[in-house]
Amino acid sequence: MAKPQFFLFLSLEIISTTALVVLGQSSSGDSMTPNNSLIDGQTLISAGGVFQLGFFSPDQDSENGYLGIWYYNRPPG
């Protein structure tokens, strides 16, 4: 008969692996892959949460769009 420690270890291993897979698929706020695209209204926020990258237009009537980087969460000081 298997020891209870083995079942505890196996359960923790399964939970850890599942959590890593789920978190790895859902957290991509600061990176892109070749299959991703960034369109108007979408932004990327830096890993530290300080900067934001995205497309913008200077005014609503402008046909020109620009790629910019600006403060998302400006550090104090």
Phi, psi and omega in degrees: 000138182287150181281150178300330179297324180296315180294323177296314179298315180297318179297315179296323179295317179295316179297316180297315180297316179298316180297318179296319180294313182295313180294324179294329180276336187259347183251098179221037184288342184238017179210161178226158173245167180302337181273354179266158174223158179239120181245171181306130181098344177259148180222163170247136178250134183299158182302325179277354179076018182266320186245157178226137179243137178184174177270146177210161173240141181297328175211167186291335182275351183284138174271351181272139174239149183229151174263128183223161173235127181220169178292133173262313179223087187296129180292147180295149175119000000 
